[in-house]
Amino acid sequence: MKPILGAQRIATLTLLATFLFLFTTGSAPVSGTKTSVEKQTHRTFVFKEAGVRFNNDFSGARLNECTQTGDSEFRILIRPENKPVNDSAWYAFQVVAKEPKTITVTLAYEGGKHRYKPKTSFDGVTWTPLTTFTENRQANEATLKLEVGTKPLTVASQEMIGVKELNSWMSDLARNTFVKKSAIGKSILKQPIQELEINESKEPNYIFIVGRQHPPEITGSMGLMRFTEVLAGDSELAEEYRKHFRTIVIPLMNPDGVREGHWRHNMNGVDLNRDWKHFLQPETRAVRDIFVKLSKQRNARVFLLLDFHSTQQDRFYTATDAERTFPENFTAQWLGAIQQKVPDYKLRRDPSYEPNGNTSKVWGYQQFGCPSITYELGDQIDREQLKSLTCIAAEEMMRLLVEALSERSN
């Protein structure tokens, strides 16, 4: 009887552990590198009589099915990789025709609604917002009118800043003698998780920056890129900042999800920003391990963890001012300084602290005692305004941190 009781007890404990995991993460547990998300089938959809071809055979594409519904009318099905945490229905496809013509394309969403206003490009660099489209949110559809021809036209939710673009951007920054690019780990599909280290300091004072946990969040990547460029710039402030601070940037935490055109998750069907408690995913483990390793150096101190995302409107998710941090009162001072620089800008702050939370914001504060902030940039924010705002945010961050370090040494 004792072995049976032991087995029953183990089974009960296993069931309880599984329930607790699902309750805290909202995802099923996974093991090893076996993926639980089926890869999208990449192919070309050929409609000979119409003289039109659709294609999803490129990095970042999302087009699950395509059918012809009229002479120049087509219906595209867009479905998520698995059940998403929120409705971020990403789509991206290419279309080409034998001769110039106008076609109508209906995007039909399964498990979501139309969120992103379409953009088009012929070269993947210059993007133009599409104005000829309508939404039917009750039917979970959007209808696009496209002018197509012999040159492939890319249609996407947002500008496509994917694995290739971010790697190229990192390599360009790494041409600076004080910037180093290296891999800190691998994703489920064995893609490298890349790190940029910006460092001219002999002092182990760290700023940690992460981005693109969620594949469709392009404006978050835009903000992270501009913010980082300012830190690596040639202004007197940036040079002074780099004398005292080391910045570690992980621009792309979810390369698999970005490459596969996911709405939200990694290849295990897990939201990485809900894995900062259990660290069951290789992507979050790799980032955690490097951050913790650096923080344990002699005299090391982490001053800030900043996580870039995108949402409907610009917003800063922070801890409350009641949660004491080092530097003390930095969050309120930083956001106040940004607001003062752009008084006409509506700066939205959402302060909260849930000790049992499993996001980067909670983990950063609990692990390092530093301000840990999620910086959300709106989907539709004017791109020039985005650059200006993130430039100001970077400058004010550097100024305050340099001042905080000076006060600490006095």
C-alpha positions in Angstrom: 0.0 0.0 0.0 2.8 2.5 0.7 4.0 2.6 -2.9 0.5 3.3 -4.1 0.0 6.1 -1.6 3.3 7.5 -2.6 2.3 7.4 -6.3 -1.0 9.0 -5.5 0.7 11.8 -3.5 3.1 12.5 -6.4 0.3 12.6 -8.9 -1.7 15.0 -6.7 1.3 17.2 -6.3 2.0 17.2 -10.0 -1.6 18.1 -10.8 -1.4 20.9 -8.2 1.9 22.2 -9.7 0.4 22.2 -13.2 -2.7 24.1 -11.9 -0.6 26.7 -10.2 1.5 27.2 -13.4 -1.5 27.6 -15.6 -3.0 30.0 -13.1 0.1 32.2 -12.9 1.2 32.1 -16.6 -1.9 31.3 -18.6 0.1 28.8 -20.7 0.7 25.1 -20.6 4.1 23.9 -19.3 6.6 22.8 -21.9 9.8 20.9 -21.7 13.1 20.9 -23.6 13.0 22.5 -27.1 9.9 20.7 -28.4 7.6 23.3 -29.9 3.9 23.3 -29.3 3.1 25.8 -32.1 2.8 24.5 -35.6 4.8 26.5 -38.1 2.8 28.5 -40.7 2.9 26.9 -44.1 4.8 29.2 -46.5 3.7 29.1 -50.1 2.6 31.0 -53.1 -1.2 31.1 -53.9 -1.6 31.3 -57.7 -4.8 32.4 -59.4 -4.1 31.9 -63.1 -7.3 33.3 -64.6 -7.1 36.5 -62.5 -3.3 36.8 -63.2 -2.6 37.3 -59.5 -0.3 35.6 -57.0 -0.2 36.0 -53.2 2.9 35.0 -51.2 3.7 34.4 -47.6 7.1 32.8 -48.1 9.2 35.4 -46.3 10.3 36.3 -42.8 7.5 37.9 -40.8 4.7 36.9 -43.1 1.3 36.0 -41.8 -1.3 34.6 -44.3 -2.9 31.3 -43.5 -5.3 30.7 -46.4 -6.2 32.6 -49.6 -9.2 32.1 -51.9 -10.6 33.9 -54.9 -14.2 35.2 -54.4 -14.7 37.2 -57.5 -13.0 38.3 -60.8 -10.6 40.6 -58.8 -11.7 39.8 -55.3 -9.8 37.7 -52.8 -10.3 36.5 -49.2 -7.3 36.0 -46.9 -7.6 34.1 -43.6 -5.4 35.3 -40.7 -5.3 33.2 -37.6 -3.0 33.3 -34.5 -0.3 30.9 -33.7 -2.4 29.7 -30.8 -4.9 31.4 -28.5 -3.4 34.9 -27.8 -3.4 36.7 -24.5 -4.7 39.8 -26.3 -5.9 40.8 -29.7 -2.9 41.8 -31.8 -3.8 40.3 -35.2 -0.7 40.6 -37.3 -0.8 40.1 -41.0 1.8 40.5 -43.8 1.8 39.2 -47.4 3.0 40.0 -50.9 0.9 40.2 -54.0 1.9 40.6 -57.7 -0.1 40.6 -60.9 0.7 40.0 -64.6 -0.6 43.5 -65.5 -1.6 46.5 -63.5 -5.0 46.2 -61.9 -7.2 47.1 -58.9 -8.1 44.2 -56.6 -10.1 43.9 -53.5 -8.7 41.8 -50.6 -10.8 40.9 -47.5 -8.8 40.1 -44.4 -10.9 37.6 -42.3 -9.6 37.1 -38.8 -10.0 33.9 -36.8 -9.6 34.6 -33.1 -9.2 38.3 -33.4 -10.3 41.6 -34.9 -8.6 44.1 -37.2 -6.2 46.3 -35.2 -3.5 47.6 -37.4 -4.1 50.0 -40.2 -2.4 48.5 -43.3 0.8 49.8 -44.8 2.3 49.0 -48.2 5.8 48.9 -49.6 7.6 48.0 -52.8 11.1 47.8 -51.3 10.6 46.9 -47.6 12.2 50.3 -46.7 9.7 53.0 -47.6 6.2 52.3 -46.3 3.0 54.1 -47.2 -0.3 54.0 -45.1 -3.1 52.5 -47.1 -6.2 54.8 -47.1 -8.5 52.6 -49.3 -9.7 50.2 -46.7 -12.8 49.7 -44.5 -13.3 47.7 -41.3 -16.2 45.4 -40.3 -15.5 44.7 -36.6 -18.7 42.7 -36.1 -17.6 40.3 -38.8 -13.9 40.4 -37.8 -13.0 41.6 -41.2 -11.3 44.4 -43.1 -11.5 45.1 -46.8 -8.5 46.6 -48.7 -8.4 48.0 -52.3 -5.0 47.5 -53.7 -3.3 48.8 -56.9 -1.1 45.9 -58.0 1.2 45.1 -60.9 4.3 43.2 -61.9 6.4 44.5 -59.0 5.7 42.6 -55.8 3.7 44.7 -53.3 4.1 44.0 -49.6 1.1 44.6 -47.4 1.6 44.5 -43.6 0.1 45.5 -40.3 3.1 47.8 -39.7 6.5 48.6 -41.1 8.4 45.3 -41.1 11.3 45.5 -38.7 12.2 41.9 -38.4 15.2 39.7 -37.5 17.2 40.8 -40.6 16.6 44.5 -40.0 17.4 44.4 -36.3 20.5 42.4 -36.8 21.7 44.9 -39.4 21.0 47.8 -37.1 22.9 46.1 -34.3 25.9 45.4 -36.6 25.9 49.1 -37.6 26.0 50.3 -34.0 28.7 47.8 -33.2 31.0 49.6 -35.6 31.6 52.0 -32.7 34.6 51.0 -30.6 32.6 51.2 -27.4 29.7 48.9 -28.7 30.0 45.2 -28.7 27.5 42.7 -30.2 27.3 39.1 -29.0 25.0 36.2 -28.6 23.8 35.4 -25.0 21.7 32.3 -25.9 19.4 30.7 -28.4 15.6 30.6 -29.0 13.6 27.5 -29.3 14.4 27.3 -33.0 18.1 27.9 -32.3 18.1 31.5 -33.4 20.7 33.6 -31.5 19.4 36.0 -28.8 21.7 39.0 -29.5 23.0 41.5 -27.0 24.5 45.0 -27.5 26.8 46.3 -24.8 27.5 50.0 -24.8 30.4 50.6 -22.5 33.2 53.1 -21.9 33.0 52.8 -18.1 35.3 51.2 -15.5 32.4 51.3 -13.1 29.9 48.4 -13.1 26.8 50.6 -13.1 24.2 49.0 -15.4 21.2 49.9 -17.4 19.2 47.0 -18.8 17.0 47.4 -21.9 14.9 44.7 -23.6 12.5 44.7 -26.5 10.3 42.8 -28.8 8.9 40.1 -26.5 5.7 40.4 -28.6 6.3 40.0 -32.3 3.9 42.6 -33.8 5.1 45.5 -31.6 7.0 47.4 -34.2 6.7 50.9 -32.6 8.4 49.4 -29.5 11.3 48.4 -31.7 11.4 51.8 -33.2 11.5 53.4 -29.8 14.2 51.1 -28.5 16.3 51.7 -31.6 16.1 55.5 -31.4 16.6 55.5 -27.6 19.7 53.3 -27.9 21.1 55.4 -30.7 21.0 58.5 -28.4 22.9 56.6 -25.7 25.5 55.7 -28.2 25.6 59.2 -29.8 28.3 61.8 -29.8 26.7 64.4 -27.6 28.6 65.6 -24.5 25.8 64.2 -22.3 26.1 60.7 -24.0 29.9 60.7 -23.6 29.6 61.6 -20.0 26.9 59.0 -19.4 29.1 56.3 -21.0 32.0 57.2 -18.7 29.9 56.0 -15.8 27.3 53.6 -17.1 27.2 50.3 -19.0 24.1 49.8 -21.1 23.0 46.2 -22.0 20.4 46.1 -24.8 18.5 43.0 -25.9 16.6 44.3 -28.9 14.9 41.1 -30.0 13.9 38.6 -27.3 11.5 36.6 -29.5 13.2 36.0 -32.9 11.1 32.9 -33.6 7.8 34.7 -33.1 8.9 37.6 -35.3 10.2 35.4 -38.1 7.0 33.3 -38.1 4.6 36.3 -38.0 3.1 35.4 -34.6 0.6 37.6 -32.9 2.0 37.3 -29.4 3.9 34.2 -28.4 7.1 32.2 -28.9 7.2 28.8 -30.5 6.1 27.1 -27.4 2.9 29.2 -27.5 4.0 31.2 -24.4 3.8 34.9 -23.8 7.4 35.7 -22.9 6.3 38.7 -20.7 4.4 36.2 -18.5 7.5 34.1 -18.0 9.6 36.3 -15.8 8.7 34.3 -12.7 9.1 30.7 -13.7 11.6 31.2 -16.6 10.5 28.1 -18.4 11.4 29.5 -21.8 15.0 29.6 -23.2 14.5 33.2 -24.3 13.7 34.6 -20.9 16.2 32.4 -19.2 19.0 33.6 -21.4 18.2 37.3 -20.6 17.7 36.6 -16.9 21.0 34.8 -16.7 23.1 37.5 -18.3 21.4 40.2 -16.2 21.9 38.4 -13.0 25.5 37.5 -13.8 26.4 41.1 -14.5 24.6 42.3 -11.4 26.7 40.0 -9.2 30.0 41.5 -10.2 31.9 43.2 -7.4 30.4 46.7 -6.7 27.9 46.2 -9.5 24.6 48.2 -9.3 21.6 48.1 -11.6 20.0 51.6 -12.0 17.2 50.8 -14.4 15.4 48.0 -16.4 13.5 49.4 -19.3 11.2 47.1 -21.5 9.9 48.5 -24.8 6.4 47.5 -26.1 3.6 48.8 -28.3 -0.1 49.3 -27.5 -3.0 51.4 -28.5 -1.7 54.6 -26.9 1.7 55.7 -25.5 1.9 54.6 -21.8 4.4 54.0 -19.1 3.7 51.0 -16.8 5.6 51.6 -13.6 5.7 50.6 -9.9 3.9 52.9 -7.5 5.9 55.6 -5.8 5.4 53.7 -2.6 7.8 51.0 -3.8 11.2 52.4 -2.9 13.9 52.1 -5.5 17.5 53.0 -6.2 17.9 55.6 -7.5 15.2 57.0 -5.2 12.2 58.6 -6.8 13.7 58.2 -10.3 10.5 57.2 -12.1 8.6 60.3 -11.1 11.5 62.5 -11.8 12.2 61.0 -15.2 8.6 61.1 -16.4 8.2 64.6 -15.0 11.3 65.8 -16.9 9.9 64.3 -20.2 6.6 66.0 -19.6 8.3 69.3 -18.9 10.2 69.1 -22.2 7.1 68.4 -24.2 4.2 70.1 -22.3 1.7 69.5 -25.1 2.3 65.7 -25.0 -0.1 63.6 -22.9 2.1 61.4 -20.9 0.2 58.5 -19.5 1.5 56.7 -16.4 -0.1 53.5 -15.0 1.5 52.8 -11.6 0.9 49.4 -10.0 2.7 46.7 -8.2 1.6 43.1 -8.0 4.2 41.1 -6.0 3.1 37.8 -7.6 3.3 39.2 -11.1 5.3 37.5 -13.8 6.3 40.4 -16.1 9.7 42.0 -16.6 8.5 45.0 -14.7 7.9 43.0 -11.5 11.0 40.8 -11.8 13.3 43.8 -12.4 12.1 45.6 -9.3 12.2 42.5 -7.1 15.6 41.3 -8.4 17.5 44.5 -8.4 15.5 47.0 -6.4 15.8 49.4 -9.3 13.1 51.3 -11.3 11.6 48.7 -13.7 9.5 50.3 -16.4 7.5 49.1 -19.4 7.6 51.8 -22.1 4.6 51.4 -24.5 4.5 53.3 -27.7 1.2 53.7 -29.6 0.5 51.7 -32.8 -0.4 54.8 -34.7 2.0 57.4 -33.2 3.5 59.7 -35.8 6.9 58.3 -36.5 8.8 61.6 -36.3 7.1 62.3 -33.0 8.2 58.8 -31.8 11.8 59.6 -32.7 11.6 63.0 -30.9 10.0 61.6 -27.8 12.3 58.7 -27.4 15.3 61.0 -27.9 14.1 63.3 -25.1 13.4 60.3 -22.9 17.0 59.0 -23.5 18.5 62.4 -22.8 16.5 62.9 -19.6 17.4 59.4 -18.4 21.1 60.0 -18.9 21.0 63.4 -17.2 19.2 62.1 -14.2 21.4 59.1 -13.8 24.6 61.1 -14.1 23.3 63.5 -11.5 22.2 60.6 -9.2 25.7 59.0 -9.4 27.3 62.4 -8.7 25.1 62.8 -5.6 25.8 59.2 -4.5 29.6 59.9 -4.6 29.4 63.2 -2.7 
